[in-house]
Structure formats: C-alpha cells, structure tokens
Amino acid sequence: MHHPVNIGIIGGGLMGREMASAFARWCALLDVPAQPVLTAVADLNPRALDWFERVPSAKLLTHDHQELLASPDVDVVYVAVPHQLHEELYLDVLTAGKDLLAEKPFGIDLKAARSIAAAAAESGRFVRCSSEFPFYPGAQRAYQVAQSGTLGRILEVVSAFHHSSDLDPTKPANWKRQSKTCGEIGVLGDLGMHVCHLPLRLGWKPQSVYAQLQRGYPERPNPLDGGMLVCDTWDNALLHTWVHLDTQPDEVPMRLEMKRLAPGETDTWFLEILGTEGGVRFSTKEPKTLWLFERDSGTGEQFWKKTDLGFQTPFKTVTGGIFEPGFPDVIQQMWAAYLSERAGKLADHFGCATPGEAVASQEIFAAALESQKNRVVAMVG
Ligand SMILES: NC(=O)c1ccc[n+]([C@@H]2O[C@H](COP(=O)([O-])OP(=O)(O)OC[C@H]3O[C@@H](n4cnc5c(N)ncnc54)[C@H](O)[C@@H]3O)[C@@H](O)[C@H]2O)c1
C-alpha cells in the first residue's frame, strides 16, 4: 500500500512541470512505499501557474511561496527557481519545518551551498539535491562495476554532460546566461552536479583541478524588448583533475566536462572508467546500452562487449524489460529514491545526492574558477 506524501512545488517552470508529470504516472512504479500527491504550487508567473490547473490535486496555486509553506497540506517541498534564489527559498522551506528536494547547484556559489547544508543539518529535515542521471540502468551498472574492484588499476575517468543549447546565437537570453542569476560558475552550476554525482558517490573527490573555461556568445536577444542582453556566464568547462583512490597508491586523472556548446549534442550525459583489467562506458545517447571492456590475461586480447540492459531501473515498474529508459523515467526513479529514503526504506537502492555531495561539487567549481582566473592548478576544498 502506497503511503501518500503531499508535495508542494516552488517554481513551476521547466523542472516544476517535469516533476508534476512524474507524480501523475506514479502507478508505473511497483515497489515504492510512498505516493507523491502534488497539492500546491507557487510561482510568480501566473502563466506558469495556469499549467497546473490540469493537476486536480493541486488545489493551492499561489504567487506567494510563503502561503505554500504555511499550508498544512504540504509535507515535502521541491524548489526549482533561478540560482540566486536558492539560499533564501531553501532556508524558508526548512524554517517552515518541511522536507526539501532542492535543485542543483544548491546555492549560487560555495558560500551559499555551505550555508544551506548547515541549515539542513541543524533543522533535522530530510534534504537531498536533484540529480537524476545516475538512475539510468546503465549508469547504475557502471557505478556497480566501478565499485566491484574488477577493473584492475584505474587509469582514467571521464564524466561529462554535453548540450548544444547555446549554439544558436539567436536563442533569446534567459536567467541561465547571466552571472547575477545563474552564478559566476555558469555552466558548472548548470550541469556540474550531474557530472560530479557518481564520482563523488564512489569517493572520487578531486584533490586538484586545472580548469579551461570558455564563454559563449557575449550577448543574445532580449525576449522582453527585442534589444540585446549581455551574457556573461561560462558556457563550456573542461576540468582536468587528479583524484586519489583508496585502492591504489598513485593518483588518477579524471576529466569533468560540462558544455552548452557541444556541436551535435542535445543532452548527452556519459561516464567512462578505464582500468588495466576492465572498463565501463555508458552514454545517454544509447540509453539502454552498456559497454564493458575486458582484457584476456591469457591471450592478451582486448574486447569491448556491448549489452542492451533495457529497462532494468533500480525501482521496478510496469514497463516491459526490453524497452528504453529516458529522461522522464529517471526523474521518476530519483523521486522514488527520495521518498523511499525519507521513509527509511531505501534498502540497497542508490540514494539521491546529499547536501554533502552538493557542497563537494561546489568546492570543485570554486577551485575551477580560481584555476581559470590565475591559470594555475587549484586545490579543491
Ligand atoms: N535536474 C535537472 O535535470 C535540471 C534541469 C534544468 C534545470 N534544473 C534546475 O532547476 C532549477 C530551475 O530551472 P528551470 O529550468 O526549471 O527554470 P525555469 O526558468 O524554467 O523555471 C523557474 C521558475 O521559477 C519561477 N520563480 C522565480 N522566482 C520565483 C519565486 N520567488 N517564487 C516562486 N517562483 C519563482 C519562475 O517564474 C519560473 O517559472 C534551477 O536550479 C536549475 O539549475 C535542473
């Protein structure tokens, strides 16, 4: 029997709507102890609120997030607003005594992330940060393979997220293209948590970073007046890091890539881990496929094996095992993990990104900014 959990959403834009649709088809999930019920939405934009009229359970639609937080019909709050508002709104949620699924990057900068994490710990509320890509079956398997110790000496790691969202110079500016709303970290804050989550969960926090950050178009059309708006955020980031692994004496090079200007890509998340005895590769370009490297120690032959995992999601669903998982599925899987862990029933499932992991990702981004500014290798944390 699923236990109902009342959810409020602050910020009913791209991600607020995505979450509402994940709740609406919760019947797909077979073994999750909780049933999310969207009861309230707060957004400053009346047109954003209008969309939620189609969700019958969302009885409170308001422009005032404090009205949502005062509602006794809200247990958990998901907040998806521009980055300069994260700290204030997340702290408001905690002060109201509600649990929180925060959005990345968990504050506009490292200082904000640390302040949110401290408030979360002090409040005793259940707080996690949104990061859904590790819930792909292929990403889960890559994580298990990396943990298994069968890869031999790890030689290198690449964790990456490539968009081409900014290739079109006529695309209008929005809050993600300006430092005052997206943060000085730019694309690091936009895509970085996705790239850092699995390495951090494996205990692979970089010790040092050399960053190559690139800007995109310096101005874009202003959607409000037809003029041009200055766009000052970093669009592409290559972070060359060194990671110390407990299992081997020497450091390992790990490259973290985040790009808004990646020709040929729409939304490609990938992870590759190569060792002397084995390797693993997963990309959302082939969403049901896993690549495994093996070396035959007898003959010396090397193989890349390819297998289609299908719909082997961490939380079982009604969807047939042969089918392909996609973005809406992993969003729903992430919520299943959040609500299961909140209920103390995560068992051996993979849990959502923790406040500690969000802060660790911001420590990497802060070091990357320092590296870029001074053209040096910067220490992390
Ligand atoms: N997990 C993911 O895959 C993913 C993808 C995209 C964005 N995000 C994150 O989600 C968050 C939101 O991004 P988005 O793409 O949904 O943005 P968006 O611009 O589409 O939506 C933001 C919404 O917040 C509303 N808003 C602004 N100030 C508000 C306030 N004070 N009170 C209530 N509502 C307010 C806006 O009116 C807008 O509707 C960001 O933190 C972003 O990094 C996560």
The ligand as an SDF file (V2000), in Angstrom:
LIG
                    3D

 44 48  0  0  0  0  0  0  0  0999 V2000
   17.7260   18.2870  -12.6250 N   0  0  0  0  0  0  0  0  0  0  0  0
   17.7430   18.7380  -13.8790 C   0  0  0  0  0  0  0  0  0  0  0  0
   17.9210   17.9770  -14.8210 O   0  0  0  0  0  0  0  0  0  0  0  0
   17.5250   20.1900  -14.1460 C   0  0  0  0  0  0  0  0  0  0  0  0
   17.2680   20.6420  -15.4480 C   0  0  0  0  0  0  0  0  0  0  0  0
   17.0370   22.0170  -15.6480 C   0  0  0  0  0  0  0  0  0  0  0  0
   17.1160   22.8980  -14.5760 C   0  0  0  0  0  0  0  0  0  0  0  0
   17.3910   22.4130  -13.3330 N   0  0  0  0  0  0  0  0  0  0  0  0
   17.4520   23.3300  -12.1620 C   0  0  0  0  0  0  0  0  0  0  0  0
   16.1200   23.6380  -11.7910 O   0  0  0  0  0  0  0  0  0  0  0  0
   16.0580   24.9760  -11.3060 C   0  0  0  0  0  0  0  0  0  0  0  0
   15.0520   25.7420  -12.1510 C   0  0  0  0  0  0  0  0  0  0  0  0
   15.3910   25.6420  -13.5010 O   0  0  0  0  0  0  0  0  0  0  0  0
   14.2500   25.6450  -14.6330 P   0  0  0  0  0  0  0  0  0  0  0  0
   14.9540   25.2430  -15.8970 O   0  0  0  0  0  0  0  0  0  0  0  0
   13.0660   24.8900  -14.1950 O   0  0  0  0  0  0  0  0  0  0  0  0
   13.9350   27.2160  -14.6840 O   0  0  0  0  0  0  0  0  0  0  0  0
   12.6750   27.9550  -15.3100 P   0  0  0  0  0  0  0  0  0  0  0  0
   13.1350   29.3270  -15.6090 O   0  0  0  0  0  0  0  0  0  0  0  0
   12.0550   27.1400  -16.4070 O   0  0  0  0  0  0  0  0  0  0  0  0
   11.6220   27.9940  -14.1050 O   0  0  0  0  0  0  0  0  0  0  0  0
   11.8650   28.7430  -12.9400 C   0  0  0  0  0  0  0  0  0  0  0  0
   10.5040   29.1720  -12.4080 C   0  0  0  0  0  0  0  0  0  0  0  0
   10.7120   29.8030  -11.1380 O   0  0  0  0  0  0  0  0  0  0  0  0
    9.7590   30.8640  -11.0480 C   0  0  0  0  0  0  0  0  0  0  0  0
   10.1770   31.7660   -9.9810 N   0  0  0  0  0  0  0  0  0  0  0  0
   11.1660   32.6930   -9.9920 C   0  0  0  0  0  0  0  0  0  0  0  0
   11.2250   33.3140   -8.7930 N   0  0  0  0  0  0  0  0  0  0  0  0
   10.2770   32.7600   -8.0100 C   0  0  0  0  0  0  0  0  0  0  0  0
    9.8500   32.9720   -6.6710 C   0  0  0  0  0  0  0  0  0  0  0  0
   10.4320   33.8920   -5.8820 N   0  0  0  0  0  0  0  0  0  0  0  0
    8.8130   32.2380   -6.1880 N   0  0  0  0  0  0  0  0  0  0  0  0
    8.2110   31.3160   -6.9760 C   0  0  0  0  0  0  0  0  0  0  0  0
    8.5900   31.0580   -8.2590 N   0  0  0  0  0  0  0  0  0  0  0  0
    9.6070   31.7800   -8.7630 C   0  0  0  0  0  0  0  0  0  0  0  0
    9.7640   31.4640  -12.4410 C   0  0  0  0  0  0  0  0  0  0  0  0
    8.6090   32.2590  -12.6710 O   0  0  0  0  0  0  0  0  0  0  0  0
    9.8040   30.2110  -13.3030 C   0  0  0  0  0  0  0  0  0  0  0  0
    8.5150   29.7550  -13.6580 O   0  0  0  0  0  0  0  0  0  0  0  0
   17.4900   25.5170  -11.3620 C   0  0  0  0  0  0  0  0  0  0  0  0
   18.1020   25.3270  -10.1260 O   0  0  0  0  0  0  0  0  0  0  0  0
   18.1470   24.6500  -12.4200 C   0  0  0  0  0  0  0  0  0  0  0  0
   19.5480   24.5410  -12.2600 O   0  0  0  0  0  0  0  0  0  0  0  0
   17.5720   21.0970  -13.1010 C   0  0  0  0  0  0  0  0  0  0  0  0
  1  2  1  0
  2  3  2  0
  2  4  1  0
  4  5  1  0
  4 44  2  0
  5  6  2  0
  6  7  1  0
  7  8  2  0
  8  9  1  0
  8 44  1  0
  9 10  1  0
  9 42  1  0
 10 11  1  0
 11 12  1  0
 11 40  1  0
 12 13  1  0
 13 14  1  0
 14 15  2  0
 14 16  1  0
 14 17  1  0
 17 18  1  0
 18 19  2  0
 18 20  1  0
 18 21  1  0
 21 22  1  0
 22 23  1  0
 23 24  1  0
 23 38  1  0
 24 25  1  0
 25 26  1  0
 25 36  1  0
 26 27  1  0
 26 35  1  0
 27 28  2  0
 28 29  1  0
 29 30  1  0
 29 35  2  0
 30 31  1  0
 30 32  2  0
 32 33  1  0
 33 34  2  0
 34 35  1  0
 36 37  1  0
 36 38  1  0
 38 39  1  0
 40 41  1  0
 40 42  1  0
 42 43  1  0
M  CHG  2   8   1  16  -1
M  END
$$$$
